[in-house]
């Protein structure tokens, strides 16, 4: 499925290039490519618009050679690609874009840190006592797997809505949510305690 540019009146953030809605990262090269802060920053920036290595280097405040190296790693891994070029004097500028709006990881990126994705999402978090955000909440419930999957699909819908909001303001906000199995204790259907047991 390919994302098509929308009309300006749709009040959605529209990328200046086409990309698939979802791609799956599964190879060792892809796992290695995303397990790096700078490369994740590049992927996040390319969700706003296509950019050259020079533009990325300016925003990231890193040397162009360093950013060029990281862009090549992502390109070689098939996570970004050249979406257009522009001739400037004798040089050809390459504009990079993501291959997918959402990247699904088929397995943890590293054996040492299976929660790397969560830790990376929280890496740039900031806190201001006068600001209403960040806001987090956590819940647990013993529910059928079908309902858990339903909630995960609803989360993906909200995440999609989040990244389609037109870009504005001075702060980049993060969105983190998930549904996951736990090893927490629970009452089983056949193990409910009766009043008689509770009196013992």
VMD Tcl script that draws the C-alpha trace (Angstrom):
set ca {
  {0.00 0.00 0.00}
  {1.43 3.36 -1.01}
  {0.67 6.69 0.62}
  {-0.57 9.24 -1.90}
  {-0.25 13.00 -1.45}
  {-3.48 14.55 -0.10}
  {-5.17 17.85 -0.85}
  {-4.05 20.82 1.24}
  {-7.54 21.09 2.74}
  {-7.31 17.68 4.38}
  {-5.46 19.15 7.42}
  {-2.88 16.37 7.33}
  {0.88 16.46 7.23}
  {1.78 15.44 3.70}
  {5.25 14.18 2.91}
  {6.86 15.52 -0.23}
  {7.55 12.00 -1.48}
  {5.68 8.70 -1.71}
  {6.39 5.76 0.58}
  {4.78 2.55 1.76}
  {2.68 2.64 4.90}
  {4.53 -0.25 6.57}
  {7.87 -1.99 6.04}
  {9.34 -4.81 8.10}
  {12.90 -4.73 9.41}
  {14.12 -8.30 9.77}
  {17.67 -8.69 8.44}
  {20.83 -8.37 10.54}
  {21.81 -5.29 8.52}
  {18.47 -3.63 9.26}
  {18.67 -4.48 12.96}
  {22.17 -3.01 13.13}
  {21.10 0.05 11.14}
  {18.36 1.08 13.55}
  {20.36 0.34 16.71}
  {22.04 3.75 16.61}
  {20.85 7.10 17.95}
  {21.98 9.18 14.96}
  {20.38 6.83 12.46}
  {17.11 6.87 14.39}
  {17.26 10.67 14.41}
  {17.66 10.61 10.63}
  {14.68 8.28 10.23}
  {12.58 10.55 12.44}
  {13.56 13.69 10.51}
  {12.68 12.04 7.20}
  {9.13 11.57 8.47}
  {8.74 15.34 8.05}
  {10.23 15.73 4.59}
  {12.87 14.43 2.22}
  {16.32 15.87 2.93}
  {19.88 15.91 1.70}
  {22.85 14.85 3.81}
  {23.79 18.53 4.15}
  {20.33 19.43 5.46}
  {20.34 16.54 7.90}
  {23.84 17.43 9.11}
  {22.74 21.01 9.79}
  {19.73 19.96 11.88}
  {21.68 17.27 13.73}
  {24.66 19.59 14.25}
  {27.03 16.87 13.08}
  {29.73 16.80 10.39}
  {28.44 16.13 6.90}
  {30.78 13.14 6.56}
  {29.41 11.55 9.71}
  {25.80 11.99 8.62}
  {26.66 10.76 5.14}
  {28.07 7.57 6.62}
  {24.92 6.95 8.68}
  {22.68 7.70 5.70}
  {24.62 5.13 3.64}
  {24.13 2.49 6.36}
  {20.38 3.13 6.30}
  {20.33 3.15 2.50}
  {22.30 -0.10 2.27}
  {19.89 -1.66 4.77}
  {16.93 -0.68 2.60}
  {15.35 1.62 5.18}
  {15.83 4.88 3.27}
  {16.26 5.60 -0.41}
  {16.93 8.49 -2.79}
  {13.50 9.90 -3.64}
  {14.65 12.69 -5.95}
  {17.72 14.56 -7.10}
  {18.48 18.20 -7.79}
  {21.25 19.54 -10.00}
  {23.17 22.39 -8.36}
  {25.98 23.70 -10.53}
  {28.14 20.64 -11.23}
  {26.82 18.73 -8.24}
  {23.79 16.45 -7.94}
  {22.02 16.68 -4.59}
  {20.37 13.49 -3.40}
  {17.22 13.80 -1.34}
  {16.60 10.84 0.96}
  {13.28 9.56 2.22}
  {12.09 6.59 4.25}
  {10.85 3.50 2.46}
  {7.99 3.13 4.95}
  {6.04 5.43 7.24}
  {6.01 2.74 9.93}
  {8.84 0.26 10.52}
  {7.86 -3.05 12.10}
  {10.67 -4.87 13.87}
  {10.35 -8.63 13.44}
  {12.61 -9.24 16.44}
  {14.54 -7.25 19.07}
  {17.34 -5.19 17.60}
  {19.86 -6.53 20.09}
  {19.97 -9.56 22.37}
  {21.40 -7.41 25.16}
  {18.49 -4.97 25.18}
  {15.17 -6.41 23.95}
  {13.49 -3.17 25.06}
  {15.83 -1.04 22.97}
  {12.92 0.43 21.01}
  {11.27 1.70 24.20}
  {14.53 3.08 25.58}
  {15.27 4.85 22.29}
  {11.80 6.41 22.23}
  {12.39 7.84 25.71}
  {15.98 8.92 25.00}
  {15.20 12.53 23.97}
  {12.47 13.14 26.58}
  {12.53 16.51 28.36}
  {10.70 17.75 31.45}
  {9.53 21.23 32.38}
  {7.64 21.73 35.65}
  {5.47 24.40 34.00}
  {4.44 22.09 31.13}
  {1.52 19.66 31.20}
  {3.62 17.03 29.41}
  {5.11 14.44 29.57}
  {2.13 12.29 30.56}
  {2.26 8.52 31.01}
  {-0.22 5.98 32.30}
  {0.02 2.21 32.76}
  {-2.67 -0.45 33.10}
  {-2.76 -4.24 33.30}
  {-5.73 -6.53 32.70}
  {-6.31 -10.24 32.15}
  {-8.06 -10.20 28.76}
  {-8.31 -12.55 25.75}
  {-5.52 -12.24 23.20}
  {-8.08 -11.22 20.57}
  {-8.96 -8.12 22.59}
  {-5.27 -7.34 23.20}
  {-4.66 -7.46 19.44}
  {-7.70 -5.23 18.91}
  {-6.25 -2.64 21.29}
  {-2.87 -2.82 19.52}
  {-4.59 -2.09 16.19}
  {-6.38 0.89 17.71}
  {-3.06 2.18 19.03}
  {-1.61 1.98 15.51}
  {-4.55 4.01 14.21}
  {-3.92 6.73 16.80}
  {-0.18 6.66 16.04}
  {-0.97 7.14 12.36}
  {-3.23 10.08 13.21}
  {-0.44 11.56 15.37}
  {2.14 11.63 12.55}
  {-0.38 13.04 10.07}
  {-0.94 16.19 12.11}
  {0.35 19.22 10.13}
  {3.81 20.26 11.31}
  {3.78 23.42 13.42}
  {5.05 24.77 16.74}
  {8.53 24.74 18.23}
  {8.68 21.33 19.95}
  {8.92 17.81 18.59}
  {6.64 15.57 20.67}
  {6.94 11.83 21.02}
  {4.13 9.28 21.12}
  {4.74 5.95 22.86}
  {2.13 3.29 23.53}
  {1.98 -0.46 23.50}
  {0.20 -3.66 24.48}
  {2.38 -6.47 25.78}
  {2.15 -9.79 27.63}
  {3.44 -9.92 31.21}
  {4.28 -12.55 33.82}
  {2.15 -10.84 36.48}
  {0.01 -13.09 38.74}
  {-3.73 -13.31 38.01}
  {-6.84 -15.11 39.15}
  {-7.67 -17.93 36.76}
  {-11.24 -18.77 35.74}
  {-10.99 -22.08 37.60}
  {-9.12 -20.59 40.53}
  {-11.54 -17.95 41.76}
  {-11.62 -17.96 45.56}
  {-14.99 -18.73 47.16}
  {-16.29 -17.02 50.28}
  {-15.62 -20.25 52.18}
  {-11.95 -20.22 51.13}
  {-11.63 -16.54 52.05}
  {-12.86 -17.28 55.60}
  {-10.17 -19.92 56.18}
}
mol new
graphics top color blue
foreach p $ca { graphics top sphere $p radius 0.5 }
foreach p [lrange $ca 0 end-1] q [lrange $ca 1 end] { graphics top cylinder $p $q radius 0.2 }
display resetview
